[in-house]
Each structure stands twice: as structure tokens, then as C-alpha cells.
Amino acid sequence: MQFLNEIDREFDFTPPKLTRADKQAAADKLGIDLAAMEAVISVESNGDGFRGNRPAILFERHIFYRQLADVNVDRSALMSQN
């Protein structure tokens, strides 16, 4: 936890909120509808792209579990530890 506190101090800032114009500009650049952009933002970051001063990154257990096999980790051994 100490490491995370050090990172927080190093990157101490409050990110600006995306405006509708920001989202529209990004959607235009990607060639998608604004509604599609807003749907992804809502679902993938729970409505906001940041948690405090850190980007919101959702942990997807099913992908992590699947990728363990790709690096030769015995998933059944890990499951038995819980």
C-alpha cells in the first residue's frame, strides 16, 4: 500500500471531466456515434473514466483466468487455495 501512496503523491492531480464536446470529438475521430461512445464509457468505467486521480480499469476475472493457461499456470491449484 505504501507504493500506491507514493504513486498518488507523484501523480497528484484532478483530471478534468470529459465534456459532451470532448466525447463528440473523440466519437467523430473514431467514426462512431456519440451514443456508442457514451455507452462504452458508462459500462466499462461505471460512468467516469477516473477513480480519484487514477484511470478506472475494470478487472475482468474471466479473462485473467483464461490467460493463466497461456503462461502455464496450473489454474486448478490456484482455485483450491480459496
C-alpha positions in Angstrom: 0.0 0.0 0.0 3.0 2.3 0.7 3.9 2.0 -3.0 0.5 3.2 -4.1 0.6 6.2 -1.7 4.0 7.2 -3.3 2.4 6.9 -6.8 -0.5 9.1 -5.6 1.9 11.8 -4.4 3.8 11.7 -7.7 0.7 11.9 -9.9 -1.3 14.2 -7.7 -3.8 15.9 -10.0 -7.5 16.1 -10.6 -8.3 15.0 -14.1 -10.7 17.3 -16.0 -14.2 15.8 -16.7 -14.9 15.0 -20.3 -17.4 17.4 -21.7 -20.0 16.3 -24.3 -17.9 18.2 -26.9 -14.8 16.1 -25.9 -16.8 12.9 -26.3 -18.3 14.1 -29.6 -14.8 14.9 -31.0 -13.5 11.5 -30.0 -16.5 9.7 -31.4 -16.1 11.7 -34.7 -12.4 10.8 -34.8 -13.2 7.1 -34.3 -16.1 7.2 -36.8 -18.7 6.1 -34.2 -21.9 7.5 -32.8 -21.7 9.6 -29.6 -24.3 7.3 -28.1 -22.0 4.3 -28.7 -19.1 6.2 -27.1 -21.2 7.1 -24.0 -22.5 3.5 -23.7 -18.9 2.2 -23.5 -17.9 4.9 -21.0 -20.9 4.0 -18.9 -20.4 0.3 -18.9 -16.6 0.0 -18.8 -15.8 2.7 -16.3 -19.1 2.9 -14.3 -19.8 6.3 -15.8 -16.5 8.0 -15.1 -13.0 7.4 -16.6 -11.2 8.0 -13.3 -11.2 7.0 -9.7 -9.7 9.9 -7.9 -6.6 10.6 -9.9 -6.2 7.1 -11.4 -7.8 5.8 -14.6 -10.6 3.4 -14.0 -9.6 0.0 -15.1 -12.0 -2.8 -14.6 -10.5 -6.2 -13.6 -12.1 -9.0 -15.7 -11.6 -12.2 -13.8 -12.8 -14.5 -16.6 -10.1 -13.1 -19.0 -7.4 -13.3 -16.2 -8.4 -16.9 -15.5 -8.3 -17.8 -19.2 -4.9 -16.2 -19.7 -3.3 -18.1 -16.8 -3.2 -21.2 -19.0 -1.3 -19.2 -21.7 1.6 -18.8 -19.3 1.4 -22.4 -18.0 -0.1 -21.6 -14.6 -2.0 -24.5 -13.0 -5.4 -22.9 -12.5 -6.8 -25.8 -10.5 -4.0 -25.4 -7.9 -4.9 -21.7 -7.6 -8.6 -22.5 -7.2 -8.0 -25.0 -4.4 -6.4 -22.2 -2.4 -9.6 -20.3 -2.0 
